[in-house]
Amino acid sequence: MSRKKIDRTETGLKVHDINAKGMGVAKNEEGAVFFIKNVVPGDVVDVRVYKKRRGIF
């Protein structure tokens, strides 16, 4: 069974850290973690979520 495709936006995410692969790590108010390419810690970004991983939502 494949995962459901999602298409939503998250606004105002603050990038807190960088992971081992060089992607930014951000959390929303609910505690969900997002990995974002081409950002640095301290950035505040709006992102479009398109891929769901296991254990999230």
Secondary structure by P-SEA (a helix, b strand, c coil): cccbbbbbbbcccccccccccbbbbbbcccbbbbbbccccccccbbbbbcccccccc
